[in-house]
Amino acid sequence: MTYLFTPAPVQSLPIIGNTRRYPINRIFCVGRNYVAHAKEMGGEVDREAPWYFNKSAVAFAASGQTIPYPPGTQNYHYEMELVVALGADAFQVEADAANAAIYGYACGLDMTRRDRQQDGKDNRRPWDLGKDIENGAIIADITPAAQFGKLSGKRISLTQNGMLRQDAILDDMVWSVEEIVSHLSRYYHLTAGDLIMTGTPAGVGPVQPGDDLVGRISGLTQVQVTIGGSPQGRLP
């Protein structure tokens, strides 16, 4: 088969204890899955059902890099999240069967053009410009689920230049991982390679060029990124 131009390479993640890599298919993101974060953003949690937005696979960036401050924003934010990596198909599964589709977990940063997200909210438009950003889904190595164990009691946190900004436990999630996988599988044929970013706790905030972000979840490889200058080489 001959293409008009060279196709983009497959985006993939390292796996702890495995020489093979995890190929990324889709990235789903859960909105307002921590009550305190919903409040700090001026909203409320929808307790009837979780809801979602998406990031393209090309938004992925590996942990440990320096990424540019993106164009088109004056208010770029970090959001630390637990990432669920699926390893099997899931379609219309019940919550008590959802774990069978989960391959592993990782630390991730959902980077957000907060001003562009607010534009979408104010004008009842999609959040794509605020969320689906090049280098806007920074994800660390995947730890297999059996190695990670139960989520209960595990802490999620983020430091910015060594200062603690976010600190919670995974039990604070409104919708559990199993509930999220089950609900999402009602609307999509979920497959191996799909990632789910499960929402962020309170404490989100802006970054500036030169900032160092480190996100941690007990039992997982930390995610780290340094914010560089803008693509034009000047501050936004």
Salt bridges, closest charged atoms under 4 A:
GLU40 OE2 - HIS37 ND1 2.85
GLU79 OE2 - ARG114 NH2 2.77
GLU79 OE2 - LYS131 NZ 3.27
ASP110 OD1 - LYS55 NZ 2.88
ASP110 OD2 - LYS131 NZ 2.88
ASP115 OD2 - ARG116 NH1 3.41
ASP119 OD2 - ARG116 NE 2.67
ASP167 OD1 - ARG155 NH1 2.94
ASP194 OD2 - ARG26 NH2 2.79
